[in-house]
Amino acid sequence: MERVENIGWDPKKSQEENYNELVNCIEDHRIVMNVFEILQGTTGYAIFVQFASTALVLTLEALHTIIYDLTFTEFLLVLFYFLDSTLQILPACYYSNKFMVLTDQFVTSIFSSNFPDQSQKFKKTAIIFMQMIQKSCVVLAGKIIPVTLATFMSILKLSYSMLTLARQLR
């Protein structure tokens, strides 16, 4: 981000050098987006299955602690398994959310560069590039569910709701 924001502010660089730096940033962004598309295609369904299985496992573990009278050791084992199941999806949600936030800030970074004082070619390229990257980049699980921290919390809430429903039916 800083690299893009600093374009045009160095008085020692010519407008052509600034334009080349912008083109290099655009090329790097294209490479990152290609990697994003590859990861989206290869991990989307796996993350969806992981989300579904985590919600189910969390519910069953909580239900297990309610139905059966557990010793302290058994309770600790269930608690650690509960944490383990939860921590399996947390990194994917955290880093996907972080990627989404960074890509959303990229337009602002370009706007923060000194593009008004640059050549017409630079301005046109910057404006076109800003238009192209305004769409938010969100990893989707199963091409349905966004992989974000909000989704992580929703899975925990879903597990709790399923547990409450199971307790009502019991």
SEFI-731482 format. One line per 10 residues: number of its first residue (from 1); their letters; for each residue x, y, z of C-alpha. Coordinates in nm, 4 decimals. Example, Ala and Ser with C-alpha at 12.3 -4.5 7.8 and 13.67 -1.06 7.14 Angstrom:
2
1	AS	1.2300 -0.4500 0.7800; 1.3670 -0.1060 0.7140
END
This chain:
170
1	MERVENIGWD	0.0000 0.0000 0.0000; 0.2758 0.2415 0.0923; 0.4434 0.1805 -0.2397; 0.1330 0.2997 -0.4239; 0.0722 0.5915 -0.1878; 0.4283 0.7199 -0.2398; 0.4042 0.7367 -0.6188; 0.4532 1.0920 -0.7407; 0.5734 1.2412 -0.4146; 0.9464 1.2018 -0.4842
11	PKKSQEENYN	1.0611 1.5217 -0.6592; 1.3690 1.3422 -0.7962; 1.1588 1.1120 -1.0148; 1.0252 1.2152 -1.3522; 0.6627 1.1722 -1.4556; 0.7648 0.8817 -1.6788; 0.9343 0.7060 -1.3852; 0.6211 0.7589 -1.1764; 0.4092 0.6161 -1.4564; 0.6367 0.3105 -1.4787
21	ELVNCIEDHR	0.6082 0.2647 -1.1024; 0.2276 0.2755 -1.1311; 0.2379 0.0177 -1.4104; 0.4588 -0.2052 -1.1929; 0.2073 -0.1751 -0.9072; -0.0757 -0.2664 -1.1438; 0.1187 -0.5693 -1.2645; 0.1854 -0.6806 -0.9060; -0.1844 -0.6369 -0.8275; -0.2727 -0.8517 -1.1288
31	IVMNVFEILQ	-0.0406 -1.1281 -1.0040; -0.1972 -1.1143 -0.6564; -0.5452 -1.1347 -0.8079; -0.4428 -1.4367 -1.0188; -0.3242 -1.6123 -0.7025; -0.6531 -1.5124 -0.5357; -0.8530 -1.6704 -0.8201; -0.6487 -1.9915 -0.7991; -0.6970 -2.0137 -0.4214; -1.0666 -1.9338 -0.4560
41	GTTGYAIFVQ	-1.1124 -2.2164 -0.7039; -0.9139 -2.4747 -0.5094; -1.0123 -2.4048 -0.1491; -1.3678 -2.2716 -0.1718; -1.5481 -2.6045 -0.1378; -1.3040 -2.7389 0.1202; -1.3659 -2.4383 0.3430; -1.7421 -2.4839 0.2990; -1.7176 -2.8449 0.4186; -1.4958 -2.7301 0.7054
51	FASTALVLTL	-1.7529 -2.4695 0.8099; -2.0372 -2.7210 0.8035; -1.8417 -2.9865 0.9914; -1.7225 -2.7355 1.2512; -2.0782 -2.6201 1.3225; -2.1922 -2.9812 1.3556; -1.8987 -3.0857 1.5746; -1.9375 -2.7870 1.8055; -2.3060 -2.8624 1.8497; -2.2471 -3.2309 1.9177
61	EALHTIIYDL	-1.9704 -3.1571 2.1665; -2.1876 -2.9127 2.3577; -2.4777 -3.1566 2.3490; -2.2475 -3.4291 2.4783; -2.1568 -3.2193 2.7803; -2.5254 -3.1539 2.8560; -2.6560 -3.5086 2.8153; -2.3805 -3.6999 2.9931; -2.2395 -3.6423 3.3358; -1.8726 -3.5874 3.2634
71	TFTEFLLVLF	-1.5796 -3.6086 3.4966; -1.3459 -3.3118 3.5141; -1.0933 -3.4824 3.2864; -1.3578 -3.5710 3.0284; -1.4890 -3.2160 3.0415; -1.1371 -3.0801 2.9774; -1.0975 -3.3153 2.6818; -1.4263 -3.1984 2.5325; -1.3307 -2.8363 2.5980; -0.9934 -2.8762 2.4234
81	YFLDSTLQIL	-1.1589 -3.0527 2.1307; -1.4115 -2.7691 2.1145; -1.1254 -2.5155 2.0998; -0.9414 -2.7250 1.8441; -1.2455 -2.7423 1.6170; -1.2982 -2.3693 1.6489; -0.9341 -2.2849 1.5800; -0.9369 -2.4876 1.2581; -1.1478 -2.2271 1.0787; -1.0288 -1.9136 1.2575
91	PACYYSNKFM	-0.7067 -1.8620 1.0531; -0.8899 -1.8958 0.7217; -1.1518 -1.6437 0.8344; -0.8965 -1.4033 0.9801; -0.6628 -1.3918 0.6800; -0.9463 -1.3839 0.4301; -1.0980 -1.0905 0.6174; -0.7591 -0.9180 0.6279; -0.7159 -0.9694 0.2505; -1.0620 -0.8243 0.1881
101	VLTDQFVTSI	-0.9864 -0.5150 0.3987; -0.6506 -0.4580 0.2267; -0.7963 -0.4878 -0.1214; -1.0755 -0.2495 -0.0248; -0.8150 0.0055 0.0861; -0.6201 -0.0192 -0.2385; -0.8354 0.2390 -0.4181; -0.7720 0.4832 -0.1365; -0.3994 0.4160 -0.1660; -0.4018 0.5062 -0.5345
111	FSSNFPDQSQ	-0.6038 0.8159 -0.4590; -0.3449 0.9081 -0.1929; -0.0681 0.9136 -0.4510; 0.0207 1.2425 -0.6122; -0.1688 1.1641 -0.9310; -0.3117 1.5164 -0.9899; 0.0398 1.6486 -1.0590; 0.1245 1.3682 -1.3021; 0.0911 1.3313 -1.6774; -0.2402 1.2693 -1.8544
121	KFKKTAIIFM	-0.1315 0.9123 -1.9286; -0.0684 0.8533 -1.5571; -0.4031 1.0063 -1.4575; -0.6009 0.8024 -1.7100; -0.4269 0.4811 -1.6086; -0.4812 0.5525 -1.2379; -0.8507 0.6338 -1.2857; -0.9141 0.3265 -1.5001; -0.7301 0.1083 -1.2508; -0.9283 0.2543 -0.9584
131	QMIQKSCVVL	-1.2512 0.1789 -1.1444; -1.1401 -0.1780 -1.2096; -1.0517 -0.2588 -0.8488; -1.3510 -0.1095 -0.6691; -1.5195 -0.4479 -0.6400; -1.4463 -0.6099 -0.3059; -1.2406 -0.9314 -0.3160; -1.3981 -1.1817 -0.0805; -1.3080 -1.5498 -0.0567; -1.6272 -1.7530 -0.0844
141	AGKIIPVTLA	-1.6766 -2.0926 0.0764; -1.8594 -2.3091 -0.1741; -1.9185 -1.9964 -0.3834; -2.1903 -1.9059 -0.1314; -2.0593 -1.8018 0.2087; -1.8029 -1.5216 0.2498; -1.5038 -1.6321 0.4544; -1.4755 -1.3476 0.7049; -1.4623 -1.2972 1.0790; -1.8347 -1.2234 1.0700
151	TFMSILKLSY	-1.8891 -1.5689 0.9212; -1.6743 -1.7199 1.1962; -1.8985 -1.5601 1.4576; -2.2066 -1.6759 1.2654; -2.0829 -2.0349 1.2821; -2.0378 -2.0076 1.6569; -2.3882 -1.8581 1.6871; -2.5317 -2.1334 1.4660; -2.3741 -2.3971 1.6885; -2.5253 -2.2347 1.9948
161	SMLTLARQLR	-2.8664 -2.2127 1.8260; -2.8522 -2.5796 1.7273; -2.7580 -2.6668 2.0840; -3.0522 -2.4674 2.2187; -3.2860 -2.6408 1.9753; -3.1511 -2.9823 2.0778; -3.2010 -2.8962 2.4456; -3.5628 -2.7911 2.3730; -3.6331 -3.1196 2.1927; -3.4785 -3.3233 2.4718
END
